[in-house]
């Protein structure tokens, strides 16, 4: 992973010192909340329903064991002993005191971490395929390009106050594990005529107006990446709406202007940048690549132990993935145990995982955009012992990709924008489907829950999406079906009128019965069935013939 230079450290120290002074002025009354708001947002600090929330950047989801250990320490010292991993591969602390935030930022800086680019109308934390560099499908490791984009965007003077927040995701595989088509910009590394470059997607997003991104360029030379990104952001910065927060995202601009018009405008802008200093040299790219060399130098004749333990076998089947180097595996660690808020990890678990990453995975941990974590380089013969230790601290749920592996926003329990609770709904679902064999029988299924139309829980792209609404002062839940954030991205269709909380689990069970009724085999997952039969049969069973 990238290591800070002395220049990086000096910049971060200065930024931390500046914010400490700004907090002091706010506490002394020299700054009003309105004056303080843009300053705190530039440092990842939100004012939520009950308290401040600090969102800490984890660039492209990579953590060292020392960083995770520090996060555990911060959660115990300054918060309530846990952290919440987000869909941008970041971590949030939900209960810090304003007086403590400068101290937290100082602690973060000591392990090369910060809260910059985690809030405000800027280019947010760059997200990436969580299997980057360790799977056989990709044409090239995309993480160095995430780092290049991060360095370019972090203090970009033109793009610090965009019309709205801006999100970029990068992958290098045909299989999309980074949800690039629901980002403002999605980048996929591809190989064409023995050259490697980028497919460029623009205008994806969720919220009140969900859109799948348009592919505006089939092949962009790697050296021109920053010039092209600069062109896209410049067009957006000039034309993006600043008078209406709901129409300020680039997805609205792309939709209103049309694919051909936006492509033409970006290309014209790009031509003006093409010969400028943003062209990347081979030496600069090589320098960044050197930070991302795999710690494994050779394959080992190592196999996963054959242990007569049903739980272990289930966990291996569901949570262990082949590594590109034979003899090693990727170990997925679910943060969705039965009845717990999705994405949460307590301080004890963080400390334990920090040590386990050091002992078993070269000190590296990764965060996924689906609110789980993983150890990327585990030798096969050590996997059973690792599982035993994960089991002791409640990190061995065998449910990756199954119905209880739910994405969920904080909802009305924390967020001032929420119109309904989301965490209790996810807990009910995971409790109802806690049995592994039942989950396995249902098959691959992604449920995503948002507590309001802002869609922080990505409900639009859930195979089953659940949106919390306020209906005459009562919580109500709208269901969408058929969404996907993969390489075949799609926005879910609204199935019909919303359900009160008391009827939601019944509705979900009806949807699952309909799916099982029409699937051809147990290998046909929910999305395949939905795409084959459409929404009408689900509507009939939900509203006309309730089961």
C-alpha positions as CSV (number, residue, x, y, z in Angstrom):
1,X,0.0,0.0,0.0
2,X,1.0,3.6,-0.4
3,X,3.4,5.1,2.2
4,X,3.4,8.8,3.0
5,X,6.4,11.0,2.0
6,X,7.7,13.6,4.3
7,X,5.7,16.1,2.2
8,X,2.5,14.2,2.8
9,X,3.1,14.2,6.5
10,X,3.8,17.9,6.6
11,X,0.6,18.7,4.7
12,X,-1.5,16.5,7.0
13,X,0.0,18.0,10.1
14,X,-0.7,21.5,8.9
15,X,-4.3,20.5,8.0
16,X,-4.9,19.0,11.4
17,X,-3.5,22.1,13.2
18,X,-5.8,24.3,11.1
19,X,-8.9,22.4,12.0
20,X,-7.9,22.4,15.7
21,X,-7.9,26.2,15.6
22,X,-11.3,26.2,13.8
23,X,-12.8,24.0,16.5
24,X,-11.5,26.2,19.2
25,X,-13.1,29.2,17.5
26,X,-16.4,27.3,17.2
27,X,-16.3,26.4,20.9
28,X,-15.5,29.9,21.9
29,X,-18.4,31.3,19.9
30,X,-16.2,33.1,17.4
31,X,-17.7,30.9,14.6
32,X,-21.5,30.2,14.2
33,X,-22.6,26.8,13.2
34,X,-23.3,28.1,9.7
35,X,-19.8,29.5,9.4
36,X,-18.3,26.3,10.9
37,X,-20.2,23.9,8.7
38,X,-18.1,24.1,5.5
39,X,-14.9,23.9,7.6
40,X,-16.0,20.7,9.4
41,X,-17.3,19.1,6.2
42,X,-13.9,19.5,4.7
43,X,-12.6,17.4,7.6
44,X,-15.2,14.6,7.5
45,X,-17.3,15.9,10.4
46,X,-21.1,15.7,10.2
47,X,-23.8,16.8,12.6
48,X,-26.2,13.9,12.8
49,X,-29.4,13.3,14.7
50,X,-28.0,12.9,18.2
51,X,-24.3,13.8,17.9
52,X,-21.4,14.5,15.5
53,X,-20.2,11.8,13.2
54,X,-16.6,11.6,12.0
55,X,-16.0,9.7,8.7
56,X,-12.5,8.5,8.2
57,X,-11.0,7.9,4.7
58,X,-9.8,4.4,3.8
59,X,-8.4,5.0,0.3
60,X,-9.7,2.3,-2.1
61,X,-10.4,0.2,1.0
62,X,-6.9,-0.7,2.1
63,X,-5.8,-0.8,5.7
64,X,-2.6,-1.8,7.5
65,X,-2.7,-3.8,10.7
66,X,-1.4,-0.7,12.5
67,X,-4.1,1.5,11.1
68,X,-6.9,-0.9,12.2
69,X,-5.3,-1.1,15.6
70,X,-5.4,2.7,15.8
71,X,-9.0,2.8,14.7
72,X,-9.8,0.3,17.6
73,X,-8.0,2.6,20.0
74,X,-9.9,5.7,18.8
75,X,-13.2,3.9,19.1
76,X,-12.5,3.0,22.7
77,X,-11.0,6.3,23.7
78,X,-13.2,8.8,21.9
79,X,-16.4,6.9,20.9
80,X,-18.5,4.1,22.1
81,X,-16.2,1.2,21.3
82,X,-17.1,0.4,17.7
83,X,-16.8,1.7,14.2
84,X,-19.1,1.5,11.2
85,X,-17.8,0.5,7.8
86,X,-19.5,2.2,4.9
87,X,-20.3,1.6,1.2
88,X,-17.4,3.9,0.2
89,X,-15.0,1.6,2.0
90,X,-14.6,4.2,4.8
91,X,-15.2,3.9,8.5
92,X,-17.5,6.2,10.6
93,X,-17.5,7.0,14.3
94,X,-21.0,8.0,15.4
95,X,-20.5,9.5,18.8
96,X,-17.3,11.7,19.0
97,X,-17.4,14.9,21.0
98,X,-16.5,18.1,19.1
99,X,-13.7,18.8,21.7
100,X,-12.1,15.5,20.9
101,X,-12.2,15.6,17.1
102,X,-8.8,17.5,16.7
103,X,-7.2,14.8,19.0
104,X,-8.7,12.1,16.8
105,X,-7.3,13.6,13.7
106,X,-3.9,13.8,15.3
107,X,-4.1,10.2,16.2
108,X,-5.1,9.3,12.7
109,X,-2.3,11.3,11.2
110,X,0.2,9.3,13.3
111,X,-0.7,6.2,11.1
112,X,-1.1,8.1,7.8
113,X,-4.9,8.4,8.0
114,X,-7.2,11.4,7.8
115,X,-10.9,12.4,7.2
116,X,-10.3,14.5,4.1
117,X,-12.5,13.8,1.0
118,X,-15.1,12.0,3.1
119,X,-17.7,14.8,3.0
120,X,-18.6,18.0,1.3
121,X,-19.0,18.8,-2.4
122,X,-15.6,17.4,-3.5
123,X,-14.2,14.3,-5.1
124,X,-14.9,11.7,-2.4
125,X,-12.7,8.7,-1.4
126,X,-11.8,6.7,-4.5
127,X,-13.3,3.2,-4.3
128,X,-12.0,0.0,-5.9
129,X,-12.6,-3.7,-6.5
130,X,-11.8,-5.3,-3.2
131,X,-10.0,-8.2,-5.1
132,X,-7.7,-5.8,-6.9
133,X,-4.3,-7.3,-7.5
134,X,-5.3,-10.8,-6.2
135,X,-7.7,-12.2,-8.8
136,X,-6.9,-13.8,-12.2
137,X,-9.5,-12.0,-14.1
138,X,-8.1,-8.5,-14.2
139,X,-5.8,-7.1,-16.9
140,X,-3.8,-5.1,-14.4
141,X,-3.8,-4.1,-10.7
142,X,-6.1,-1.0,-10.5
143,X,-5.0,0.2,-7.1
144,X,-2.1,2.3,-8.3
145,X,-4.5,4.2,-10.5
146,X,-6.8,4.8,-7.5
147,X,-3.8,6.2,-5.7
148,X,-2.9,8.4,-8.7
149,X,-6.4,9.7,-8.8
150,X,-6.4,10.3,-5.0
151,X,-3.2,12.4,-5.2
152,X,-4.6,14.4,-8.1
153,X,-8.0,15.1,-6.5
154,X,-7.2,15.5,-2.8
155,X,-6.4,19.2,-2.8
156,X,-7.4,20.1,-6.3
157,X,-8.1,23.9,-6.2
158,X,-10.8,23.8,-8.9
159,X,-12.7,20.8,-7.6
160,X,-12.9,21.5,-3.8
161,X,-16.4,23.2,-4.2
162,X,-18.2,21.3,-6.9
163,X,-22.0,21.6,-7.4
164,X,-22.3,18.4,-5.4
165,X,-20.3,15.4,-4.1
166,X,-18.5,13.4,-6.7
167,X,-17.7,9.7,-6.6
168,X,-15.2,7.7,-8.7
169,X,-14.7,3.9,-8.8
170,X,-12.1,1.8,-10.5
171,X,-11.9,-1.9,-11.6
172,X,-9.8,-4.0,-13.9
173,X,-12.1,-7.0,-14.3
174,X,-15.1,-7.8,-16.5
175,X,-16.8,-8.9,-13.4
176,X,-17.7,-5.6,-11.6
177,X,-17.2,-5.7,-7.8
178,X,-16.8,-1.9,-7.5
179,X,-20.2,-0.9,-8.9
180,X,-18.6,1.4,-11.4
181,X,-21.9,2.0,-13.4
182,X,-23.6,3.7,-10.5
183,X,-20.8,6.2,-9.9
184,X,-20.3,9.7,-11.2
185,X,-17.3,8.3,-13.0
186,X,-16.6,4.6,-13.4
187,X,-13.3,3.4,-14.8
188,X,-12.5,-0.1,-16.1
189,X,-9.0,-1.1,-17.2
190,X,-9.2,-3.1,-20.5
191,X,-6.8,-4.6,-23.0
192,X,-7.1,-3.7,-26.6
193,X,-4.7,-4.7,-29.3
194,X,-2.0,-5.6,-26.7
195,X,-2.4,-2.1,-25.1
196,X,-4.0,-1.4,-21.7
197,X,-6.2,1.6,-21.2
198,X,-9.6,2.6,-19.7
199,X,-13.2,2.3,-20.5
200,X,-14.8,5.5,-19.1
201,X,-18.4,5.6,-17.7
202,X,-20.1,8.9,-16.7
203,X,-23.3,9.9,-15.0
204,X,-24.3,7.0,-12.8
205,X,-25.8,7.5,-9.4
206,X,-28.7,6.7,-7.0
207,X,-30.7,9.0,-4.7
208,X,-34.0,10.7,-5.9
209,X,-33.1,10.2,-9.6
210,X,-31.2,6.9,-10.1
211,X,-29.3,6.4,-13.4
212,X,-27.0,3.8,-14.9
213,X,-23.8,5.5,-16.2
214,X,-23.2,5.9,-19.9
215,X,-20.0,4.6,-21.5
216,X,-18.5,7.7,-23.2
217,X,-15.1,6.3,-24.2
218,X,-14.2,2.7,-25.2
219,X,-10.5,3.2,-24.8
220,X,-8.4,5.9,-23.1
221,X,-4.7,5.7,-23.0
222,X,-3.4,5.4,-19.4
223,X,-1.1,8.4,-19.8
224,X,-4.1,10.6,-20.6
225,X,-6.2,9.5,-17.6
226,X,-5.8,12.7,-15.5
227,X,-6.3,15.0,-18.5
228,X,-9.6,13.2,-19.3
229,X,-10.8,13.3,-15.7
230,X,-9.9,17.0,-15.6
231,X,-12.0,17.5,-18.7
232,X,-15.1,15.7,-17.2
233,X,-14.8,17.5,-13.9
234,X,-14.4,20.9,-15.7
235,X,-17.5,20.4,-17.8
236,X,-19.4,19.4,-14.7
237,X,-18.1,22.3,-12.6
238,X,-19.1,24.8,-15.3
239,X,-22.6,23.4,-16.1
240,X,-23.7,21.5,-13.0
241,X,-26.7,23.0,-11.1
242,X,-25.9,25.0,-8.0
243,X,-29.4,26.3,-7.5
244,X,-31.1,23.0,-6.8
245,X,-29.4,20.4,-4.6
246,X,-31.6,17.6,-6.2
247,X,-30.5,18.4,-9.7
248,X,-26.8,19.1,-8.9
249,X,-25.2,15.7,-9.7
250,X,-23.5,15.0,-13.0
251,X,-26.1,12.2,-13.7
252,X,-28.7,15.0,-14.1
253,X,-26.5,16.9,-16.5
254,X,-25.8,13.7,-18.6
255,X,-29.5,12.9,-18.7
256,X,-30.5,16.4,-19.7
257,X,-27.8,17.0,-22.3
258,X,-27.8,13.4,-23.7
259,X,-25.0,11.0,-24.1
260,X,-23.7,12.3,-27.4
261,X,-23.7,16.0,-26.3
262,X,-21.9,15.3,-23.0
263,X,-19.3,13.2,-24.8
264,X,-18.7,15.9,-27.4
265,X,-18.3,18.6,-24.7
266,X,-15.9,16.4,-22.7
267,X,-13.9,15.5,-25.8
268,X,-13.6,19.2,-26.8
269,X,-12.4,20.1,-23.3
270,X,-10.0,17.1,-23.3
271,X,-8.3,18.2,-26.5
272,X,-7.4,21.5,-24.7
273,X,-5.7,19.5,-21.9
274,X,-4.1,16.8,-24.0
275,X,-0.7,18.4,-24.3
276,X,-0.5,19.8,-20.8
277,X,1.4,18.7,-17.7
278,X,-1.2,16.2,-16.5
279,X,0.0,13.6,-19.0
280,X,1.5,10.8,-16.8
281,X,5.0,9.7,-17.4
282,X,6.0,6.0,-17.3
283,X,8.4,6.8,-14.5
284,X,5.7,8.4,-12.3
285,X,3.3,5.4,-12.9
286,X,6.1,3.0,-12.1
287,X,6.9,4.8,-8.9
288,X,3.3,4.4,-7.7
289,X,3.2,0.8,-8.8
290,X,6.1,0.0,-6.6
291,X,4.0,0.6,-3.6
292,X,1.5,-2.2,-4.6
293,X,3.7,-5.2,-5.2
294,X,2.3,-8.4,-3.8
295,X,4.0,-9.6,-0.6
296,X,3.9,-13.1,-2.0
297,X,6.8,-14.0,-4.3
298,X,6.0,-17.7,-5.1
299,X,3.3,-20.3,-4.9
300,X,3.3,-22.9,-2.1
301,X,2.1,-26.4,-2.2
302,X,-0.5,-25.6,0.5
303,X,-4.1,-26.9,0.7
304,X,-7.0,-26.0,3.0
305,X,-7.2,-28.6,5.8
306,X,-9.9,-31.2,5.5
307,X,-11.5,-30.9,8.9
308,X,-14.6,-32.8,9.9
309,X,-16.5,-29.7,11.0
310,X,-19.7,-28.7,9.3
311,X,-19.5,-25.0,10.3
312,X,-16.0,-24.7,9.0
313,X,-16.9,-26.4,5.7
314,X,-19.9,-24.0,5.3
315,X,-17.7,-21.0,6.0
316,X,-15.0,-22.1,3.5
317,X,-17.6,-22.7,0.9
318,X,-19.1,-19.2,1.3
319,X,-16.3,-17.0,2.5
320,X,-13.1,-18.3,1.0
321,X,-12.0,-17.2,-2.5
322,X,-9.2,-18.4,-4.7
323,X,-6.1,-16.2,-4.8
324,X,-4.2,-15.6,-8.1
325,X,-1.2,-17.3,-6.5
326,X,-1.7,-21.0,-5.9
327,X,-1.5,-22.1,-2.3
328,X,-3.2,-18.9,-1.0
329,X,-6.8,-17.7,-0.5
330,X,-8.7,-14.6,0.1
331,X,-10.7,-14.8,3.3
332,X,-13.9,-12.8,3.4
333,X,-15.0,-11.7,6.8
334,X,-18.7,-10.9,7.1
335,X,-19.7,-7.9,9.3
336,X,-23.3,-9.2,9.1
337,X,-23.7,-11.6,12.0
338,X,-27.3,-12.6,12.9
339,X,-29.1,-9.7,14.6
340,X,-26.3,-7.2,14.5
341,X,-26.2,-3.8,12.6
342,X,-24.6,-4.4,9.2
343,X,-21.0,-3.0,8.8
344,X,-20.3,-2.6,12.6
345,X,-17.1,-3.9,14.2
346,X,-16.3,-3.4,17.9
347,X,-12.9,-2.4,19.3
348,X,-12.1,-5.9,20.5
349,X,-12.8,-7.3,17.0
350,X,-10.7,-4.6,15.4
351,X,-7.8,-5.4,17.7
352,X,-8.1,-9.1,17.1
353,X,-8.4,-8.7,13.3
354,X,-5.3,-6.3,13.3
355,X,-3.3,-9.1,15.0
356,X,-4.7,-11.8,12.7
357,X,-3.8,-9.8,9.6
358,X,-0.3,-9.5,10.9
359,X,-0.1,-13.2,11.7
360,X,-1.9,-14.5,8.6
361,X,-2.0,-11.9,5.8
362,X,1.2,-9.8,5.8
363,X,-0.5,-7.1,7.9
364,X,-3.1,-6.1,5.3
365,X,-6.9,-5.8,5.6
366,X,-9.3,-4.6,3.0
367,X,-12.8,-3.1,3.2
368,X,-15.5,-3.9,0.6
369,X,-18.1,-1.5,-0.6
370,X,-20.7,-4.1,0.6
371,X,-19.7,-3.3,4.3
372,X,-17.5,-6.4,4.8
373,X,-13.8,-6.8,5.3
374,X,-11.2,-9.4,4.1
375,X,-7.7,-10.7,4.6
376,X,-6.2,-10.8,1.1
377,X,-3.3,-13.2,1.4
378,X,-3.8,-16.2,3.6
379,X,-1.8,-19.4,3.1
380,X,-4.3,-22.3,2.7
381,X,-2.8,-24.5,5.4
382,X,-3.4,-21.8,8.0
383,X,-7.1,-21.2,7.2
384,X,-8.6,-23.6,9.8
385,X,-6.6,-22.0,12.6
386,X,-7.6,-18.6,11.3
387,X,-11.3,-19.6,11.3
388,X,-11.1,-20.8,14.9
389,X,-9.7,-17.4,16.0
390,X,-12.3,-15.5,14.0
391,X,-15.0,-17.6,15.5
392,X,-13.9,-16.7,19.0
393,X,-14.6,-13.0,18.3
394,X,-17.8,-13.3,16.4
395,X,-16.3,-12.8,12.9
396,X,-17.1,-16.2,11.3
397,X,-20.6,-15.7,9.9
398,X,-20.7,-17.9,6.7
399,X,-23.1,-15.6,4.7
400,X,-21.1,-13.7,2.1
401,X,-23.4,-13.1,-0.9
402,X,-26.4,-14.7,0.8
403,X,-29.7,-13.1,1.9
404,X,-28.4,-12.0,5.4
405,X,-25.4,-10.2,3.8
406,X,-27.4,-7.0,3.8
407,X,-26.2,-3.5,2.9
408,X,-27.9,-1.0,5.2
409,X,-27.6,2.7,6.0
410,X,-27.8,4.0,9.6
411,X,-31.4,5.2,9.0
412,X,-33.4,7.1,11.6
413,X,-31.4,5.7,14.5
414,X,-28.6,8.1,13.6
415,X,-29.3,10.2,10.5
416,X,-31.2,13.5,10.6
417,X,-32.2,13.0,7.0
418,X,-33.8,9.6,7.4
419,X,-37.5,9.1,7.1
420,X,-37.6,5.6,8.6
421,X,-35.4,3.1,10.5
422,X,-33.3,0.7,8.5
423,X,-31.1,-1.1,11.0
424,X,-34.0,-2.8,12.8
425,X,-35.3,-4.0,9.5
426,X,-31.9,-5.6,8.6
427,X,-31.8,-7.2,12.0
428,X,-35.2,-8.8,11.6
429,X,-34.3,-10.2,8.2
430,X,-31.0,-11.6,9.4
431,X,-32.8,-13.2,12.4
432,X,-35.4,-14.7,10.2
433,X,-32.8,-16.2,7.8
434,X,-30.1,-17.2,10.3
435,X,-30.0,-20.9,9.2
436,X,-27.2,-21.4,6.7
437,X,-28.9,-24.2,4.8
438,X,-32.0,-22.1,4.3
439,X,-29.9,-19.2,3.1
440,X,-28.0,-21.5,0.8
441,X,-31.2,-22.9,-0.6
442,X,-32.4,-19.3,-1.4
443,X,-29.0,-18.8,-3.2
444,X,-27.2,-15.6,-4.2
445,X,-29.4,-12.7,-3.2
446,X,-28.5,-9.1,-2.4
447,X,-30.9,-7.1,-0.1
448,X,-30.1,-3.4,0.3
449,X,-31.9,-1.0,2.6
450,X,-32.1,2.8,2.7
451,X,-33.8,4.9,5.4
452,X,-34.6,7.7,2.9
453,X,-34.6,8.6,-0.7
454,X,-30.9,9.6,-0.6
455,X,-30.2,5.9,-1.0
456,X,-27.1,5.6,1.1
457,X,-28.1,1.9,1.5
458,X,-28.0,1.5,-2.3
459,X,-31.6,0.1,-2.4
460,X,-32.0,1.0,-6.1
461,X,-29.4,-1.6,-7.1
462,X,-30.5,-4.3,-4.6
463,X,-31.9,-7.5,-6.1
464,X,-34.5,-6.7,-3.5
465,X,-34.3,-3.1,-2.4
466,X,-36.1,-1.6,0.6
467,X,-36.7,2.1,1.0
468,X,-38.0,3.5,4.3
469,X,-40.7,6.2,3.9
470,X,-42.7,8.5,6.2
471,X,-46.4,7.9,5.4
472,X,-48.7,10.1,7.4
473,X,-46.3,10.0,10.4
474,X,-45.9,6.2,10.2
475,X,-42.9,4.3,8.9
476,X,-43.6,2.5,5.6
477,X,-41.4,0.5,3.3
478,X,-41.3,0.5,-0.5
479,X,-39.9,-2.5,-2.3
480,X,-38.0,-2.6,-5.5
481,X,-37.0,-5.7,-7.4
482,X,-34.4,-6.5,-10.0
483,X,-31.6,-4.0,-9.2
484,X,-28.0,-4.8,-9.7
485,X,-24.6,-3.0,-9.2
486,X,-22.6,-5.6,-11.2
487,X,-21.4,-5.5,-14.8
488,X,-25.0,-5.9,-15.8
489,X,-26.1,-2.9,-13.7
490,X,-29.8,-2.1,-13.5
491,X,-32.1,0.0,-11.4
492,X,-34.8,-1.9,-9.5
493,X,-38.5,-1.6,-10.4
494,X,-41.0,-0.5,-7.8
495,X,-43.2,-3.4,-7.1
496,X,-46.2,-1.4,-5.9
497,X,-47.6,0.5,-2.9
498,X,-45.4,0.5,0.3
499,X,-45.9,-1.8,3.3
500,X,-46.2,-0.9,6.9
501,X,-43.4,-2.4,9.1
502,X,-45.8,-5.0,10.4
503,X,-46.3,-6.4,6.9
504,X,-42.8,-6.1,5.5
505,X,-41.5,-9.5,6.5
506,X,-44.6,-11.1,5.1
507,X,-44.1,-9.3,1.9
508,X,-40.5,-10.4,1.7
509,X,-41.5,-14.1,2.3
510,X,-44.0,-13.8,-0.4
511,X,-41.4,-12.5,-2.8
512,X,-39.1,-15.4,-2.0
513,X,-42.0,-18.0,-2.4
514,X,-42.7,-16.5,-5.9
515,X,-39.0,-16.7,-6.8
516,X,-38.8,-20.4,-5.7
517,X,-42.0,-21.2,-7.6
518,X,-40.6,-20.0,-10.9
519,X,-36.9,-20.9,-10.7
520,X,-35.9,-23.7,-13.0
521,X,-33.2,-25.1,-10.7
522,X,-31.6,-24.3,-7.4
523,X,-28.7,-22.9,-9.3
524,X,-30.9,-20.1,-10.8
525,X,-30.5,-17.2,-8.5
526,X,-33.1,-14.5,-7.7
527,X,-31.9,-12.0,-10.3
528,X,-31.9,-14.5,-13.1
529,X,-35.5,-15.5,-12.3
530,X,-36.6,-11.9,-12.1
531,X,-35.0,-11.0,-15.5
532,X,-36.6,-14.1,-17.0
533,X,-40.2,-13.7,-15.7
534,X,-40.4,-9.9,-15.0
535,X,-42.2,-8.2,-12.2
536,X,-45.8,-9.0,-12.9
537,X,-45.8,-12.4,-11.2
538,X,-44.3,-10.9,-8.0
539,X,-47.0,-8.1,-8.1
540,X,-49.8,-10.6,-8.5
541,X,-48.6,-12.7,-5.5
542,X,-48.0,-9.6,-3.3
543,X,-51.2,-7.7,-4.0
544,X,-53.8,-9.8,-5.9
545,X,-53.1,-13.3,-4.4
546,X,-51.2,-12.6,-1.1
547,X,-49.7,-15.9,0.2
